[in-house]
Amino acid sequence: MRTFESTRAHNKKPPSPNRLRPPWRIALVANMRDEIEWGPDAPADAGSEFDRRETIESLAGALEADGHWVTFCRADQTLPEAMLNLRPHIVFNIAEGLGGDAREAQAPALFELLSIPYTASRVLANAISLDKTQTKRIWQQVGLPTPRFAEVHSVGEVDDRGLTYPLFVKPVREGTGMGIDQGAIVHDVRQLADRVAWMVEAYKQPALVEEYLPGREFTVGFIGNPGFPARRRRSWLYDNDGYHYFPILEIDSGVSVSPGVYGHDAKSYDIGATGAPGYICPTDIPDSLRLRLIELTRKAAEAIGACDVSRVDLRLDARGEPSLIEINTLPGFNPAVSDLCIVAAAEGMPYQDLITEILYLAAERNALPFDSLVYTESRRHALAQPVPRGPVSWGLAED
């Protein structure tokens, strides 16, 4: 893996789309956690969404093992120059962006401006998924279950808004559990006002206030896109609708440093360490609940137009009914600790297969040619055997 270093601005024309077969010249675009100085006024968890060097190296290794040329490019002000100089065939995008209310859409917008194919969701879906309020409004509009909520911009707006305590308070546009600890659960208007005041001041953005769901917490990861998967790299992985769902992961926060809350502190512990939540995958749940969680995941992702890969978080209410909490269209890829990698490993999917399959899903969307693999026992991994293709889509409850 090389690293692109900025030299000077160039006025080259944007690279024209290259419809070449692999191996490809790949730009791996990300924000590195240890390269940003946040300043004294930033919250303690600032930059938690950014990637560690070992994650970048793991991704590059997986792509290079597939035969591609990989160059790491920082998702900062040097990115336009990097794209014009490198002229990649495709981008593997995990960029979080540096600021603004749609920062995860910044890099994809540049790639589209330059007509460069890239992995994962497109501009609009990344902008929506980062904004939890907008995501929930869309889900609500299409009839999907999500906890009742309100967006609060200042302490002066604080009232119960007809919501039922306890309430859960988090930043509107952050991830990786930022701004979330046991204080996120509030039981009266005084606690709500205090939490909103702190959050608006610390994160310089509104607070999302929603009814707290006391039940079990799950995350459902998937790869795929709508459409019959006959032309995919590993077509046998997918159901008739074009998706591959990984085993459902249950998060047991009761044993974590923040009981009942899967927040930033809990996520910072290594798996199995004292203070870490329990990660149960595959979880032991009735088949009817498993199918319902998968159905809600598909509908939640399609409602915002997610592409290639996502992870959806859900929680049960007091009656045991699941509701959508949020969607991550740019899930983490640290092979040791990221939820998506945990569920893929639980299934037996090698890390390289996970990463390259996401690459080829994006290539398929962008009409980049490649050869499909043929299923053989040597390519089998534990649970990812060929998906039955009967008249009913595997893994989805009937509407």
C-alpha positions as CSV (number, residue, x, y, z in Angstrom):
1,M,0.0,0.0,0.0
2,R,1.3,3.4,-0.9
3,T,0.2,6.7,0.7
4,F,-0.6,9.7,-1.4
5,E,1.3,12.8,-0.3
6,S,0.2,16.2,-1.5
7,T,2.6,18.2,-3.6
8,R,0.8,21.0,-5.5
9,A,-2.5,21.7,-7.2
10,H,-2.9,20.4,-10.7
11,N,-5.4,21.6,-13.3
12,K,-5.9,18.2,-15.1
13,K,-9.2,17.3,-16.5
14,P,-11.2,14.8,-14.4
15,P,-10.4,11.2,-15.1
16,S,-12.7,9.7,-17.6
17,P,-14.4,6.5,-16.5
18,N,-12.3,3.4,-17.3
19,R,-14.2,0.2,-17.9
20,L,-11.2,-2.0,-17.4
21,R,-11.2,-5.5,-16.0
22,P,-9.4,-6.1,-12.7
23,P,-6.8,-5.7,-11.3
24,W,-7.8,-2.2,-10.6
25,R,-6.0,0.9,-9.3
26,I,-7.9,1.5,-6.0
27,A,-7.9,4.7,-3.9
28,L,-8.6,3.7,-0.2
29,V,-10.1,6.9,1.2
30,A,-10.4,7.5,4.9
31,N,-9.8,9.8,7.9
32,M,-7.1,8.6,10.3
33,R,-7.8,9.0,13.9
34,D,-4.3,10.0,15.0
35,E,-3.8,12.7,12.4
36,I,-6.3,15.3,13.6
37,E,-5.8,17.9,16.3
38,W,-9.3,18.7,17.7
39,G,-8.4,21.5,20.1
40,P,-9.3,22.1,23.8
41,D,-13.0,22.8,23.2
42,A,-13.7,19.5,21.4
43,P,-15.6,16.7,23.4
44,A,-13.5,13.9,24.8
45,D,-14.7,11.4,22.2
46,A,-14.1,13.7,19.2
47,G,-12.9,11.7,16.2
48,S,-14.0,8.4,17.5
49,E,-15.5,7.5,14.1
50,F,-12.2,8.0,12.4
51,D,-10.2,4.9,11.5
52,R,-7.1,3.5,13.1
53,R,-4.0,2.7,11.1
54,E,-4.4,-1.0,11.6
55,T,-7.8,-0.8,10.0
56,I,-6.4,0.9,6.9
57,E,-3.6,-1.6,6.7
58,S,-6.1,-4.5,7.0
59,L,-8.3,-3.2,4.2
60,A,-5.3,-2.5,2.0
61,G,-4.0,-6.0,2.6
62,A,-7.3,-7.6,1.7
63,L,-7.6,-5.6,-1.6
64,E,-3.9,-6.2,-2.5
65,A,-4.3,-9.9,-1.9
66,D,-7.0,-9.9,-4.6
67,G,-4.4,-8.5,-7.0
68,H,-5.2,-4.7,-7.0
69,W,-2.9,-1.7,-6.6
70,V,-3.9,0.3,-3.5
71,T,-3.1,3.8,-2.5
72,F,-4.3,5.3,0.8
73,C,-5.7,8.9,0.3
74,R,-6.6,11.1,3.2
75,A,-10.2,12.5,3.1
76,D,-9.1,16.1,3.7
77,Q,-8.4,19.2,1.6
78,T,-5.8,17.2,-0.4
79,L,-8.4,14.7,-1.7
80,P,-9.3,16.5,-4.9
81,E,-5.6,16.7,-5.9
82,A,-5.1,13.0,-5.0
83,M,-8.0,12.0,-7.2
84,L,-6.8,14.0,-10.2
85,N,-3.3,12.7,-9.9
86,L,-4.0,9.1,-9.0
87,R,-6.9,8.7,-11.4
88,P,-8.2,5.5,-9.7
89,H,-10.4,3.0,-11.4
90,I,-12.5,2.8,-8.2
91,V,-12.5,4.1,-4.7
92,F,-12.9,2.0,-1.5
93,N,-14.6,4.7,0.6
94,I,-14.7,4.7,4.4
95,A,-14.3,8.5,4.7
96,E,-16.2,10.1,7.7
97,G,-15.5,13.7,6.6
98,L,-14.1,16.6,8.6
99,G,-17.1,18.8,9.4
100,G,-20.5,20.0,8.5
101,D,-24.0,18.5,8.8
102,A,-23.5,16.0,6.0
103,R,-19.8,15.3,6.3
104,E,-20.1,11.6,5.3
105,A,-21.4,12.8,1.9
106,Q,-18.4,15.1,1.2
107,A,-16.1,12.5,-0.3
108,P,-18.8,10.7,-2.4
109,A,-19.8,14.0,-3.8
110,L,-16.3,14.6,-5.0
111,F,-16.1,11.1,-6.6
112,E,-19.3,11.7,-8.4
113,L,-18.1,15.1,-9.6
114,L,-15.0,13.4,-11.1
115,S,-17.0,10.4,-12.4
116,I,-15.1,7.9,-10.2
117,P,-16.9,4.8,-9.1
118,Y,-16.8,4.1,-5.3
119,T,-18.0,1.6,-2.7
120,A,-20.9,1.8,-0.3
121,S,-23.8,4.3,-0.3
122,R,-24.0,7.3,-2.5
123,V,-24.2,11.0,-1.6
124,L,-27.8,11.3,-0.5
125,A,-28.0,8.1,1.5
126,N,-24.8,9.0,3.4
127,A,-26.1,12.4,4.2
128,I,-29.4,11.1,5.4
129,S,-28.0,8.2,7.5
130,L,-25.7,10.5,9.4
131,D,-28.7,12.7,10.4
132,K,-30.6,10.4,12.8
133,T,-33.6,12.7,12.8
134,Q,-34.0,12.8,9.1
135,T,-33.6,9.0,8.9
136,K,-36.3,8.5,11.5
137,R,-38.6,10.9,9.7
138,I,-38.3,8.8,6.5
139,W,-38.8,5.6,8.3
140,Q,-41.9,7.0,10.1
141,Q,-43.3,8.3,6.8
142,V,-43.0,4.8,5.1
143,G,-44.6,3.1,8.1
144,L,-41.6,1.5,9.7
145,P,-41.4,1.3,13.5
146,T,-39.0,3.6,15.3
147,P,-39.3,5.1,18.8
148,R,-41.2,8.4,19.1
149,F,-38.8,11.3,19.0
150,A,-38.2,15.0,18.9
151,E,-35.2,17.1,17.8
152,V,-34.2,19.8,20.3
153,H,-32.0,22.7,19.4
154,S,-31.7,24.5,22.8
155,V,-32.7,24.3,26.4
156,G,-35.4,26.8,25.6
157,E,-37.2,24.1,23.5
158,V,-37.1,21.5,26.2
159,D,-40.4,19.9,27.2
160,D,-41.7,16.4,27.0
161,R,-43.2,16.9,23.5
162,G,-45.8,14.3,24.5
163,L,-43.1,11.7,24.8
164,T,-43.1,9.1,27.7
165,Y,-40.2,9.0,30.1
166,P,-37.6,7.6,30.4
167,L,-36.2,9.3,27.3
168,F,-32.9,8.7,25.5
169,V,-30.8,11.7,24.4
170,K,-28.0,11.6,21.8
171,P,-26.3,13.9,19.2
172,V,-28.2,14.1,15.9
173,R,-25.2,13.7,13.7
174,E,-22.6,11.5,15.4
175,G,-21.8,7.8,15.5
176,T,-19.6,5.2,17.4
177,G,-21.6,5.9,20.5
178,M,-20.4,9.5,20.7
179,G,-22.2,11.5,23.4
180,I,-23.8,8.4,24.8
181,D,-23.3,7.1,28.3
182,Q,-25.6,6.2,31.2
183,G,-26.5,9.9,31.5
184,A,-28.2,9.6,28.1
185,I,-31.2,8.0,29.9
186,V,-33.3,10.8,31.5
187,H,-36.3,10.4,33.8
188,D,-37.7,13.9,34.1
189,V,-37.7,17.3,32.5
190,R,-34.8,18.6,34.7
191,Q,-32.5,15.8,33.7
192,L,-33.6,16.3,30.1
193,A,-32.8,20.0,30.2
194,D,-29.4,19.4,31.7
195,R,-28.5,16.7,29.1
196,V,-29.7,18.8,26.2
197,A,-27.7,21.8,27.4
198,W,-24.5,19.8,27.7
199,M,-25.0,18.1,24.4
200,V,-25.7,21.2,22.3
201,E,-22.7,23.0,23.9
202,A,-20.3,20.0,23.6
203,Y,-21.2,18.8,20.1
204,K,-22.5,22.1,18.4
205,Q,-25.6,20.4,17.0
206,P,-29.1,19.5,18.1
207,A,-30.0,16.7,20.4
208,L,-32.2,13.8,19.3
209,V,-34.6,12.9,22.1
210,E,-36.5,9.6,21.8
211,E,-38.5,7.3,24.0
212,Y,-36.2,4.7,25.6
213,L,-36.8,1.1,24.7
214,P,-36.0,-1.3,27.6
215,G,-35.7,-4.5,25.6
216,R,-32.9,-6.5,23.9
217,E,-30.6,-4.8,21.4
218,F,-29.6,-6.3,18.1
219,T,-27.6,-5.3,15.0
220,V,-28.1,-6.7,11.6
221,G,-25.3,-6.4,9.0
222,F,-25.7,-7.1,5.3
223,I,-24.1,-6.8,1.9
224,G,-25.9,-6.5,-1.4
225,N,-28.1,-4.4,-3.5
226,P,-31.7,-4.9,-4.9
227,G,-31.8,-7.1,-7.9
228,F,-31.2,-10.7,-8.9
229,P,-27.6,-11.5,-8.2
230,A,-26.6,-13.8,-11.1
231,R,-23.8,-11.5,-12.2
232,R,-22.2,-11.0,-8.8
233,R,-18.7,-12.0,-7.9
234,R,-20.0,-14.7,-5.5
235,S,-23.6,-15.0,-6.6
236,W,-24.3,-18.0,-4.3
237,L,-24.2,-15.7,-1.3
238,Y,-27.3,-13.8,-2.1
239,D,-31.1,-14.3,-1.9
240,N,-33.5,-13.6,-4.7
241,D,-33.7,-10.0,-3.7
242,G,-30.0,-9.5,-3.9
243,Y,-29.0,-9.4,-0.3
244,H,-26.8,-11.5,2.1
245,Y,-27.7,-11.1,5.7
246,F,-25.1,-12.0,8.3
247,P,-26.0,-13.8,11.6
248,I,-27.8,-11.4,14.0
249,L,-25.6,-9.9,16.7
250,E,-27.1,-9.2,20.1
251,I,-25.4,-6.6,22.3
252,D,-25.6,-7.3,26.0
253,S,-24.9,-4.0,27.6
254,G,-25.9,-5.2,31.0
255,V,-22.4,-6.5,31.6
256,S,-20.7,-3.4,30.2
257,V,-19.1,-0.4,31.9
258,S,-22.4,1.5,31.1
259,P,-25.2,-1.0,31.9
260,G,-28.1,-0.8,29.5
261,V,-26.3,1.7,27.3
262,Y,-24.2,0.8,24.3
263,G,-22.2,4.0,24.2
264,H,-18.8,5.3,23.4
265,D,-17.1,4.0,26.6
266,A,-18.5,0.5,26.2
267,K,-17.4,0.4,22.6
268,S,-13.9,1.4,23.5
269,Y,-13.2,-1.9,25.3
270,D,-11.7,-4.9,23.5
271,I,-14.0,-7.8,23.1
272,G,-14.0,-10.0,26.2
273,A,-12.3,-7.4,28.4
274,T,-13.9,-6.4,31.7
275,G,-16.3,-3.5,31.0
276,A,-17.0,-4.6,27.5
277,P,-20.5,-5.5,26.5
278,G,-21.3,-9.1,25.6
279,Y,-21.3,-9.8,21.8
280,I,-23.6,-12.8,21.2
281,C,-23.5,-14.0,17.6
282,P,-25.5,-15.7,16.4
283,T,-28.0,-14.8,19.1
284,D,-30.6,-17.3,20.3
285,I,-34.0,-15.8,19.2
286,P,-37.2,-17.3,17.7
287,D,-37.1,-17.7,13.9
288,S,-40.1,-15.4,13.7
289,L,-38.1,-12.6,15.4
290,R,-35.1,-13.2,13.2
291,L,-37.1,-12.9,10.1
292,R,-38.8,-9.7,11.3
293,L,-35.4,-8.1,12.2
294,I,-34.1,-9.0,8.7
295,E,-37.3,-7.7,7.1
296,L,-37.0,-4.4,8.9
297,T,-33.4,-4.1,8.0
298,R,-34.1,-4.5,4.3
299,K,-36.9,-2.0,4.4
300,A,-34.9,0.5,6.5
301,A,-32.0,0.4,4.1
302,E,-34.1,0.6,0.9
303,A,-36.1,3.6,2.4
304,I,-32.9,5.7,2.3
305,G,-31.3,4.1,-0.7
306,A,-28.3,2.4,1.0
307,C,-25.9,0.6,-1.3
308,D,-23.5,-2.4,-1.0
309,V,-23.1,-2.7,2.7
310,S,-24.8,-1.4,5.9
311,R,-25.5,-2.2,9.5
312,V,-28.9,-1.6,11.1
313,D,-29.5,-1.3,14.9
314,L,-32.7,-2.4,16.4
315,R,-34.2,-2.7,19.9
316,L,-37.2,-4.4,21.5
317,D,-39.8,-2.4,23.3
318,A,-41.6,-3.4,26.5
319,R,-43.9,-5.7,24.5
320,G,-41.0,-7.5,22.8
321,E,-41.7,-5.7,19.4
322,P,-38.6,-4.6,17.4
323,S,-38.1,-0.9,16.4
324,L,-35.4,0.7,14.2
325,I,-32.9,2.8,16.1
326,E,-30.4,3.8,13.4
327,I,-28.5,2.7,10.2
328,N,-24.8,3.0,9.5
329,T,-24.1,3.1,5.8
330,L,-20.3,3.4,6.5
331,P,-19.8,0.6,9.1
332,G,-16.4,0.0,10.6
333,F,-14.0,-2.6,9.1
334,N,-11.6,-3.2,11.9
335,P,-11.3,-7.0,11.7
336,A,-10.9,-7.4,15.5
337,V,-13.6,-5.1,17.0
338,S,-16.1,-3.8,14.3
339,D,-19.6,-5.2,14.5
340,L,-19.8,-6.0,10.8
341,C,-16.5,-7.9,11.0
342,I,-17.7,-9.8,14.1
343,V,-20.8,-11.0,12.4
344,A,-18.9,-12.0,9.2
345,A,-16.4,-13.9,11.3
346,A,-19.2,-15.6,13.2
347,E,-20.5,-16.9,9.9
348,G,-17.1,-18.0,8.8
349,M,-16.6,-15.5,6.0
350,P,-12.9,-14.6,5.6
351,Y,-12.1,-10.9,6.0
352,Q,-10.8,-10.8,2.5
353,D,-14.0,-12.2,1.1
354,L,-16.0,-9.6,3.0
355,I,-14.0,-6.6,1.7
356,T,-13.6,-7.8,-1.9
357,E,-17.3,-8.7,-2.2
358,I,-18.1,-5.0,-1.2
359,L,-15.7,-3.9,-3.9
360,Y,-17.3,-6.0,-6.6
361,L,-20.8,-5.0,-5.5
362,A,-19.8,-1.4,-6.2
363,A,-18.1,-2.5,-9.5
364,E,-21.4,-4.2,-10.6
365,R,-23.4,-1.0,-9.9
366,N,-20.9,1.0,-11.9
367,A,-20.7,-1.4,-14.8
368,L,-17.0,-2.2,-14.3
369,P,-16.4,-5.7,-15.8
370,F,-15.2,-8.6,-13.8
371,D,-15.4,-12.4,-13.8
372,S,-17.8,-14.2,-11.5
373,L,-16.5,-17.0,-9.4
374,V,-17.9,-20.5,-9.5
375,Y,-19.1,-22.1,-6.3
376,T,-16.9,-25.0,-5.2
377,E,-16.4,-26.7,-1.8
378,S,-13.0,-25.0,-1.6
379,R,-14.7,-21.6,-1.7
380,R,-17.3,-22.5,0.9
381,H,-17.2,-20.9,4.3
382,A,-19.1,-22.1,7.3
383,L,-22.7,-20.8,6.9
384,A,-22.5,-19.1,3.5
385,Q,-23.5,-22.0,1.3
386,P,-25.6,-21.4,-1.8
387,V,-28.8,-19.6,-0.9
388,P,-32.0,-21.5,-2.0
389,R,-33.8,-19.7,-4.8
390,G,-37.3,-20.8,-4.5
391,P,-40.4,-18.7,-5.1
392,V,-40.2,-17.2,-1.6
393,S,-37.1,-15.0,-0.9
394,W,-34.9,-16.6,1.7
395,G,-34.5,-14.7,5.0
396,L,-37.5,-12.4,4.6
397,A,-40.9,-12.5,6.3
398,E,-43.9,-12.2,4.0
399,D,-45.3,-8.7,3.9
